[in-house]
């Protein structure tokens, strides 16, 4: 009993120290505002450099809710703790960052602190931006100060109590924010690898989506790039690309990142589609460097699955009524573009369905999303690379169709609970 009492006192003391530290870091001093926006537009080279940084960082996607008002914020970001709305990062003096000096902008990226001293939520990936160089931050600042100012007040966040109490972020920062530049690697690496590592770990913040999160919303230690769930889509592991049915190559990865299409793997969709659209505007050498670094994270290719076991699974499921129904749906709704002899498959550059990462995934979520929502053509709001079928197929029909595709093309066992998952995803689709 005495030992238990001492342990309780120790734990209480530790909690008190942690609370004191959190309070100490919860309120940061404000930085004096500019009387007028910084005149950065004249330095065209610096602004152009900053635009490239913004493309690599995909800044516009998260900070744009209305395409006619780029960087004006208002984009809802779903988190396990509620909805956070992105803020206005145009140079509007009253609702944007027009009165922010460079040192305030730098502090926000490196420490997650706003100009007025309040803490930013780590949905803004400052744990990665902290690794950015002074020159890249200054260039990004110059670019954002050159875009058209938009008056757009911040949308109130919708977070659950007590997570809506910003000072708690100080404790999160004490646990998970590691400021400072990347440490040199243990071994000699090529300039392309070093550049790719800098971009992936910094401005591109790839791990923010592709790493599992712990209960506090931080990236799990020891599981970098092991995959995650983002906006109901799978963010696949980036450290298992060579385990695909046809292992990824550097060339295929560069094609995918720059164009959104890899001829041997599939097309970008969901949250990844805008990433590829912006990387398509980034310097090609930077995208090649990103691919160089990511390919260095891969294990050896997995041994090929014996054909006999694949064929056995296929034959077993092909005999089922579900597969027959799915085959009928494929013939009527999909074969025009996806059958091996379909002209549209050649025109669109679509990969063979048996190689599609969506169909060979362990989870059906991305396949369901694509069937229901389709895939826009190069970000178009009206043209589609693949049309949506949410109004054509019901949940059970989606289940039948995917069972057919899994067994006939991916040669894998059917996914479980597809109808139920489809119903849940259907409810998440924004209504026009």
C-alpha positions in Angstrom: 0.0 0.0 0.0 2.9 2.3 0.9 4.6 1.5 -2.4 1.4 2.2 -4.3 1.1 5.5 -2.6 4.6 6.5 -3.5 4.0 5.4 -7.1 0.9 7.5 -7.2 2.8 10.5 -5.9 5.6 10.0 -8.4 3.0 9.8 -11.3 1.3 12.9 -10.0 4.6 14.7 -9.9 5.4 13.6 -13.5 2.0 14.7 -14.6 2.5 18.0 -12.9 5.8 18.6 -14.5 4.4 17.7 -17.9 1.5 20.1 -17.4 3.9 22.9 -16.3 6.0 22.3 -19.4 2.9 22.3 -21.6 1.7 25.5 -20.1 5.2 27.0 -20.5 5.2 26.3 -24.3 1.4 26.8 -24.9 1.7 30.5 -25.3 4.4 31.9 -27.5 5.2 35.6 -28.0 3.6 37.3 -30.9 5.7 38.7 -33.7 5.1 42.3 -34.8 3.0 42.5 -37.9 4.1 44.3 -41.0 2.5 47.6 -41.7 2.1 46.6 -45.4 2.7 43.3 -47.2 6.3 42.6 -48.1 7.2 43.7 -51.7 8.4 40.3 -52.9 6.9 40.3 -56.4 9.8 42.1 -58.0 12.2 39.2 -57.3 10.8 37.0 -60.1 13.5 34.3 -59.7 12.7 33.9 -55.9 9.0 33.8 -56.6 9.5 31.1 -59.3 11.6 29.1 -56.9 8.8 29.4 -54.3 6.2 28.2 -56.7 8.2 25.1 -57.3 8.4 24.5 -53.5 4.6 25.0 -53.3 4.1 22.4 -56.0 6.2 19.8 -54.3 4.4 20.6 -51.0 0.9 20.4 -52.6 0.1 23.6 -50.6 -2.8 24.6 -52.9 -4.8 21.4 -52.4 -5.1 21.7 -48.6 -5.5 25.5 -48.6 -8.1 25.8 -51.4 -11.8 25.0 -50.9 -12.9 27.0 -53.9 -10.9 26.7 -57.1 -11.6 30.3 -57.9 -9.9 31.4 -54.7 -6.6 29.5 -54.5 -4.8 29.4 -51.2 -7.8 31.1 -49.4 -8.3 28.1 -47.1 -11.6 26.7 -45.9 -10.8 23.1 -46.9 -12.2 20.7 -44.3 -9.6 18.2 -43.2 -11.1 15.1 -41.4 -9.1 13.9 -38.5 -9.9 11.2 -35.8 -10.5 14.1 -33.5 -12.9 16.1 -35.6 -12.7 18.5 -38.6 -10.0 21.1 -39.0 -10.4 23.8 -41.7 -7.4 25.1 -43.5 -6.5 28.7 -43.2 -6.1 31.6 -45.7 -2.5 31.8 -46.8 -3.0 34.6 -49.4 -1.4 38.0 -48.6 -4.7 39.5 -47.5 -3.7 41.8 -44.6 -6.7 41.1 -42.5 -7.7 37.4 -43.0 -4.5 36.0 -44.6 -0.8 36.3 -44.0 -0.3 39.7 -45.6 1.0 41.2 -42.4 3.3 38.3 -41.5 7.0 39.0 -41.7 9.3 36.2 -42.9 10.4 35.3 -39.4 6.7 34.6 -38.4 6.2 32.5 -41.5 9.4 30.6 -40.8 8.3 30.0 -37.2 5.0 28.6 -38.4 6.6 26.1 -40.7 9.3 25.0 -38.2 7.6 25.3 -34.9 3.8 25.3 -35.6 3.2 28.7 -34.1 1.1 31.4 -35.7 2.3 35.0 -35.9 0.1 36.0 -33.0 1.6 33.2 -30.9 -1.2 30.6 -30.8 -0.3 27.0 -31.6 -1.2 25.4 -34.9 -2.7 22.0 -35.1 -0.4 19.3 -36.5 -2.8 18.6 -39.3 -0.6 21.3 -40.7 2.6 19.2 -41.2 5.1 21.4 -39.6 6.9 18.3 -38.1 8.1 17.8 -41.7 8.3 21.5 -42.8 10.8 22.0 -39.9 13.3 20.2 -42.1 13.1 22.7 -44.9 16.0 25.0 -45.7 16.0 28.8 -45.0 16.2 29.4 -48.8 13.2 27.2 -49.6 11.1 28.8 -46.8 12.1 32.3 -48.0 11.2 31.4 -51.6 7.8 29.9 -50.6 7.1 33.0 -48.5 7.9 35.2 -51.6 5.6 33.2 -53.8 2.7 33.2 -51.4 3.1 37.0 -51.0 2.8 37.3 -54.7 -0.5 35.5 -55.2 -3.8 37.4 -55.4 -5.0 38.4 -51.9 -8.4 37.0 -50.9 -10.5 38.1 -48.0 -11.6 34.8 -46.4 -12.0 34.7 -42.6 -11.0 31.4 -40.9 -13.7 28.8 -40.7 -14.2 27.6 -37.0 -12.8 24.1 -36.4 -15.1 21.4 -35.2 -13.0 19.4 -32.8 -14.2 17.4 -29.8 -13.4 18.6 -26.2 -10.8 18.7 -24.8 -8.9 18.5 -28.1 -10.3 21.9 -29.2 -8.2 23.4 -26.4 -5.2 24.6 -28.4 -2.7 24.7 -25.4 -2.8 20.9 -25.4 -0.8 21.0 -28.6 2.2 22.1 -26.6 2.3 18.7 -24.9 2.0 17.0 -28.4 4.9 19.1 -29.6 7.0 18.1 -26.6 6.4 14.5 -27.4 6.7 14.5 -31.2 8.1 17.7 -32.7 11.8 17.2 -33.6 13.0 20.5 -35.0 16.1 20.9 -37.0 17.5 19.8 -40.4 17.9 16.2 -41.4 21.0 14.5 -40.1 23.5 13.3 -42.6 23.1 9.7 -43.7 25.3 7.0 -42.2 26.7 6.1 -45.6 27.7 7.9 -48.8 24.7 8.6 -51.1 24.2 10.1 -54.5 23.1 13.7 -54.9 19.8 12.5 -56.3 19.2 10.4 -53.2 20.1 13.2 -50.9 17.8 15.6 -52.7 15.0 13.1 -52.7 15.3 12.4 -49.0 15.2 16.2 -48.3 12.0 16.6 -50.4 10.2 13.4 -49.1 11.0 14.1 -45.5 10.5 17.8 -45.7 8.3 19.8 -48.2 6.6 16.9 -49.8 5.8 15.4 -46.3 4.9 12.0 -47.8 5.0 10.3 -44.4 2.1 12.4 -43.2 -0.3 10.4 -45.4 1.6 7.1 -45.8 2.6 6.3 -42.2 0.2 4.8 -39.6 -0.8 7.2 -36.8 -0.8 6.5 -33.1 -3.7 7.4 -30.8 -2.5 11.0 -30.5 -2.3 11.5 -34.2 1.5 11.3 -34.5 3.4 9.1 -36.9 4.2 5.7 -35.3 7.8 5.2 -34.5 9.4 2.4 -36.6 6.6 2.3 -39.1 7.5 5.1 -41.6 5.8 4.7 -45.0 4.0 1.5 -43.9 0.6 2.8 -45.2 -2.4 4.6 -43.7 -6.0 5.5 -44.3 -6.6 9.0 -45.6 -10.1 10.5 -46.3 -11.4 6.9 -46.5 -8.9 6.0 -49.2 -5.9 3.7 -48.7 -2.5 5.5 -48.7 -0.5 2.4 -49.7 2.9 1.5 -48.1 5.7 3.3 -49.9 8.2 0.8 -48.6 6.7 -2.2 -50.3 6.5 -1.1 -54.0 8.6 -4.0 -55.1 6.0 -6.4 -53.6 3.4 -5.4 -56.3 2.4 -8.1 -58.8 4.8 -6.3 -61.2 7.4 -4.6 -59.0 7.6 -0.8 -59.4 10.6 0.6 -61.1 12.2 4.0 -60.9 10.8 4.9 -64.4 7.3 3.8 -63.5 7.3 5.7 -60.3 8.5 8.9 -62.0 5.7 8.5 -64.6 3.1 8.0 -61.9 4.2 11.0 -59.8 4.5 13.3 -62.8 1.4 12.2 -64.8 -0.8 10.3 -62.4 -0.6 7.2 -64.5 1.8 4.2 -64.4 1.2 1.9 -67.4 2.0 -1.2 -65.3 0.2 -0.2 -62.1 -2.8 2.1 -62.5 -4.0 5.7 -62.2 -3.8 8.1 -59.3 -7.1 8.7 -57.6 -8.6 10.2 -54.4 -6.2 12.3 -52.3 -3.2 11.2 -54.5 -4.6 12.7 -57.7 -3.9 16.4 -56.8 -0.5 15.4 -55.5 0.5 14.1 -59.0 -1.1 17.1 -60.7 1.1 19.4 -58.7 4.2 17.3 -59.0 3.7 17.4 -62.7 4.4 21.2 -62.4 7.5 20.6 -60.3 11.0 20.3 -61.7 11.4 16.9 -63.3 14.8 16.5 -61.6 13.0 16.8 -58.2 10.4 14.2 -59.0 13.2 11.8 -60.2 15.0 12.5 -56.9 11.9 11.7 -54.9 11.6 8.4 -56.9 15.2 7.6 -56.3 14.8 8.0 -52.5 11.6 6.0 -52.3 13.0 3.2 -54.4 15.9 2.9 -51.9 13.4 2.0 -49.2 12.2 -1.1 -50.9 12.8 -4.8 -49.8 13.7 -7.4 -52.3 10.9 -8.5 -54.6 8.6 -11.2 -53.1 8.9 -14.7 -54.6 6.3 -15.2 -57.3 3.2 -17.0 -56.2 2.9 -20.4 -57.8 0.5 -20.3 -60.7 -1.3 -23.4 -59.5 -2.4 -21.8 -56.3 -3.7 -18.7 -58.1 -5.5 -20.7 -60.7 -7.1 -22.8 -57.9 -8.5 -19.8 -56.2 -9.8 -18.5 -59.5 -11.5 -21.7 -60.4 -13.1 -22.0 -57.0 -14.7 -18.6 -57.1 -15.5 -18.6 -60.8 -18.0 -21.4 -60.1 -19.9 -19.2 -57.7 -23.1 -17.4 -58.6 -21.6 -14.2 -57.4 -18.8 -14.4 -59.9 -21.3 -15.1 -62.7 -23.3 -12.1 -61.7 -20.2 -10.0 -61.5 -19.1 -11.2 -65.0 -22.4 -10.1 -66.4 -22.0 -6.6 -64.8 -18.5 -6.4 -66.2 -19.6 -7.2 -69.7 -22.4 -4.6 -69.6 -20.7 -1.7 -67.6 -16.9 -2.2 -67.8 -15.8 -4.2 -70.8 -16.0 -1.3 -73.3 -12.9 0.2 -71.6 -11.3 -2.6 -69.6 -11.6 -5.7 -71.8 -8.2 -6.7 -73.2 -9.4 -5.9 -76.7 -11.1 -2.6 -75.9 -9.8 0.3 -78.0 -10.3 2.7 -75.0 -7.8 0.7 -73.0 -5.1 1.6 -75.6 -6.2 5.2 -76.0 -6.3 5.9 -72.2 -3.1 4.0 -71.5 -4.9 1.9 -68.9 -2.9 -0.9 -67.4 -4.1 -4.5 -67.5 -6.6 -5.0 -64.7 -4.5 -7.9 -63.4 -1.7 -5.4 -62.6 -3.9 -2.8 -61.0 -2.7 -1.9 -57.5 -6.3 -1.2 -56.7 -7.4 -4.8 -57.4 -4.4 -6.5 -55.8 -4.6 -4.5 -52.6 -5.5 -6.2 -49.3 -8.4 -3.7 -48.9 -11.3 -3.1 -51.2 -11.7 0.6 -50.3 -10.0 2.2 -53.2 -11.7 -0.1 -55.7 -15.1 0.7 -54.2 -14.3 4.4 -54.3 -13.4 4.2 -58.0 -16.5 2.2 -58.9 -18.8 4.6 -57.1 -17.1 8.0 -57.8 -15.1 7.3 -61.0 -11.9 9.2 -61.6 -11.7 12.7 -63.1 -9.6 13.5 -66.1 -6.6 15.6 -65.0 -8.6 17.2 -62.2 -11.5 18.2 -64.4 -14.8 18.7 -62.7 -16.7 17.4 -65.7 -14.5 15.0 -67.8 -13.8 11.6 -66.4 -10.9 9.1 -66.9 -13.4 6.6 -65.5 -17.1 7.5 -65.1 -18.9 7.1 -61.7 -21.3 4.2 -61.2 -22.8 5.2 -57.8 -26.2 5.8 -59.5 -26.0 2.7 -61.6 -24.9 -0.1 -59.3 -26.2 -0.9 -55.8 -24.1 -2.2 -52.9 -24.6 -5.9 -53.7 -23.8 -5.3 -57.4 -20.6 -3.6 -56.5 -19.8 -6.6 -54.3 -20.5 -9.0 -57.2 -18.5 -6.9 -59.7 -15.4 -6.7 -57.4 -15.6 -10.4 -56.6 -15.4 -11.1 -60.4 -12.5 -8.7 -60.9 -10.6 -10.1 -57.9 -10.8 -13.7 -59.1 -10.6 -13.2 -62.8 -8.0 -10.5 -63.1 -6.1 -10.1 -59.8 -6.4 -13.9 -59.2 -6.8 -13.3 -55.5 -9.6 -14.4 -53.0 -12.6 -12.2 -52.9 -12.7 -9.4 -50.3 -15.0 -9.7 -47.3 -17.8 -7.4 -46.3 -17.7 -5.5 -49.6 -21.4 -4.7 -49.5 -21.2 -3.3 -46.0 -18.1 -1.3 -46.8 -19.7 0.0 -50.0 -22.7 1.3 -48.1 -20.5 3.1 -45.6 -18.4 4.7 -48.3 -21.5 5.7 -50.3 -22.6 7.8 -47.3 -19.3 9.6 -47.3 -19.5 10.7 -50.9 -20.2 14.5 -51.1 -23.6 15.2 -52.7 -23.7 17.7 -55.6 
